């Protein structure tokens, strides 16, 4: 009995040591620092929870995608959900456009056409809606002018007053704002990760939103048809841990639903082994996803 108990203690100690080692490696890789031992222990608890979920998922072999660590691995669930601040627009404001399925000429990836900016990071500001808006504007302008600009998300955070800055918003309202106020460049109005005072200037890019419309709901063919013209601003449900820790592969989890809380972009679609997939551009930096 004592021998069994001793073995159990050794196993528990080894498991703890492995977890601690993984956490120290994580701290080093993501350049994390914690001001107090209490904060260190608190973050270790969050990391251990997410690490266990990642290990279990990847060992199951039941999915076509893998999970991995990113900047969220030491966050609480409340902290993570605080950045998911997409606000659905009033349905009476929606204008739907009919997209002809005959326009679908096969898979498309706007990245390969140089029409998608490099990945940006919204940080701990609930400004996904601003990044989704400006990404769509950048791509549309590139397709029409040949120039890929980097536009200012901070302008929308500070100046699109029908939205709520780091506390949430909607791309449709942001497009409406950009119909009267031209976009400023990222370099002239850099991102600060927090709410600020509007500093819009008439010395800007001259890029405005001439129109925007909605793709028919629950219609992959309409979405593919719309993508033939340009990348899209989209809203998804992203409040599940399996999405929080997504690393690579075709995301086929049924955990995520239709309670929309996060704005991103779809920049193409493709097919692999008979499975169609969307190509999504997120605003969570390069450690999340592929």
N, C-alpha and C positions, 0 to 999 in steps of 0.2 A: 504494500500500500504506500509506504514511504517512497519507494522507488518510482511508482507511477506518479505520485504527487511531485516528486523532484523533476521527472521528465516533463510534466505539464508546466511547471514553473520555467524550465529551460526553454520550452517551446514558446511560452508567452513572452519571455525576455527576448528571444530571437526575433519574434514578430515585431515587438516594440522597437528593437534596434533597427530593423529593416525599414520601418515606417519613419523613424527619426532620420535615418540616412537619406531616404527619399525626400523628406522635407528639407533637409539641409541642401541637397542637390537642387531642389526647386528654388530655394531662397537665392542660391548662387546664380542659377540660370536666368531668373527673372529679376535679379537685382532688388530683392525685397529687403526691407529693414523695419524693425519694430522697436519703438522707443522704450518699452518696459517688458519685464518678464511676463507680466499678466497678458499683455498684448501678444507676445510670442506664443504663450500657451493657448490663447484664444484662437489664433490663426492656425496653430498646429491642429486643433480640434476640427476646424473647417476643412483643412487640407486632408486630414485622415479620412473624413467622411467622403470627400470627393474622390480620393485615391482608391478607396474600397469600391466605389461605384464604377470607376474606370476599369479597375482590374477585373471585376466580376463581368462587366459587359464584354470586354475584349476576350476573356477566356471562354465565353459561352459559345462563340462561333455561330450564333443565330442571326447575325445581322450582316449587312453589306457595307457597314461603316465602322470605323474605330473611334474610340474616345481618347483624349489625351489632356495633359495639363496645359493651362493657359493662365492669364492674369486673374481669372476668376477663382482659381482653385483654393485660395485662402479667404474667399469672401463668404459671408453668411448668405442664406437664401434671400433674406430681406434686402441686403445690399445689392445683390444681383437683380432682383425684381424692380428695384428702385430706378434702374436705368431703362426699363422697358416701359416707355411712356408714350407710345403711339395713341393718339386720340381719334377715334372714328369720326368722320365728318357727317354732318346731317345729310341723310339720304336725299332730301329735297334739293340739295345743291349738286347732286351728281348728274353729269351729262355722259351718257353711254354712247360709244361709237361702235358701229358695225364693222368688224374686221373680216374681210373675205378670206375664207379658208383656202381659196385658190392661190392666195399669195404665198402660201407655205411652199418653199422650194428646197426643203431639207433642213437639216440642223444648222444652227448658226451660233457663232461665238464672237461677240463684238470685241473681245479682248484681242483676238488675232487680227482684227482690223484697226487696232490702235485707237479705239474709241472709248476706252475705259481707263480712268485714272488709277494710279496705284492705290493700294489699300490705305485708308486713314483710320484714326482711332478717336472715338468720341469721348473716351475716358469715363469718369464717373459723373458725367453730365447726361441727363436724359434728352439728348438732342438727336436721336436717331432719325427723326423726321427731317431735320435740316440736312443731314448727310445724304439721305435718300433723295431729297429734292435736288441738291446741288450735283450729285452724281448723274442724275437724269439730265440736268441742264448741260453739264460738261459733255456728255456723250452726244446729245442732240446738236450742240454747237459744233462739235468736231465733225459729225456727219455732214452738216450743212456748209461748214466753212473750211474744213480741212485742218483746223487748229484745235488742239486739245489743251484747254486751259485748266487751271486749278482754281476753283471758285471758293468764295468765303462762306463757310458754314456759320462762322461767328456773326456775320451780317444778319443772317436769319434769326439766330438766337437772340440778338439784341434788338432787331428792328421789325421783325414780323410780329406785330403786336396782337394779332388775332390768335397767335400761338402763345406758348407759355415758356419759351426758352428752355432751360434745363429741366423744367417740370413737365415737358411734353408738348406735343403738337401734331400737325397733320400736313402731309406734303401738298394736298390740294389747296389748303389755305396759303401755304408758302408759294406755290405757283401763282396764285392770285396776287400776292404781294409783289412778286417779280414781274408782273405784267405792267406795273407802273414805276417800279424802282429797279434800275439795272443792277445786275450782279457786280460785286466788287471781287477783285482777285484775292486769293489766299495770302499772297505776299503783302498786299496793301492793308488787309484786315485779317490778321492772323487769329487762329483759334486759341482760346484761353481756358477751355474746359469749365467755364462758369458764366453766369449771367452778367451782362454789362450794359453800359449806356450806348444807345445807337450812335454810330459814328459814320453813317452813310455819307458818301461824298459824290458830287456830280462828276468827279474825275474817276471814272470807273471803266469797266470793260465794254459797256454798251450792250451787253447780252441781256435780253429780256425774254420772258415767257409770252409767246404770242397766243397760245391756247393750250388747254389740257382736257383730257376726257378719260372716261373709265372703260376698262375692258369688261365684257360680259362675265358675270360671276359663273363659277363652276364650268368653264369652257376652256379646256386646254388648247383646243384648236384656235379659238379666238386669241388666246395669249400667244401662241406660236406665230399667228398671223401678225399680231401687233409687234412682236419681236423682230419680224422681218424688216421693220422700219427703223427701230431704235431700241436701246435698253429701256426697261420699265422701272418705275417706282412701285414697290409692292409692300403690303403689310402681312405679317405672319404672327402666329403664336409662338413665343420663344421662352416661355416661363418654366420649361421643364429642364431638369438637370441633365438629361441626355442631350439636349441641344446646347446647353451651357458648355459642355465638355466635348462637343463634336470636334473631331480632328481630321478625318479623311474618309473618302468613299462616298457611295450614294446613300444619302440619309433616307432610310425607309422605316423609321420608327413611327408607330401609330400613337405614341404618347402625346404628340403635339396636335392640337385641334384648330378651331376657328375663332377662339377668343383673342382677337387681334390686339397685340400689345407692343409690336416692334416693327419699325419700318426699315426696309433694305432695298436692294435692287436686283432684278433678274436681268442678266446681261447675255443670255443665250440659252440654248437647250441642245441636248444631244441624246444619244442612245448607246447602251452598252449591254450586250448579251440579251437583247430583246426588251430591255427596260429603258424607257425614256426618263430623262432627268432634266431639271432646271439647273442653270449655272447661276449661283447667287453671289453677289458682292455684298459683304457685310461691312460694318464700321467699327469693328472691335480690334483693330490692329492685326498684325501678321501672325501672332501666336495662336489665334483662333482659326480653326479650319485648315484648309489646304493652302 
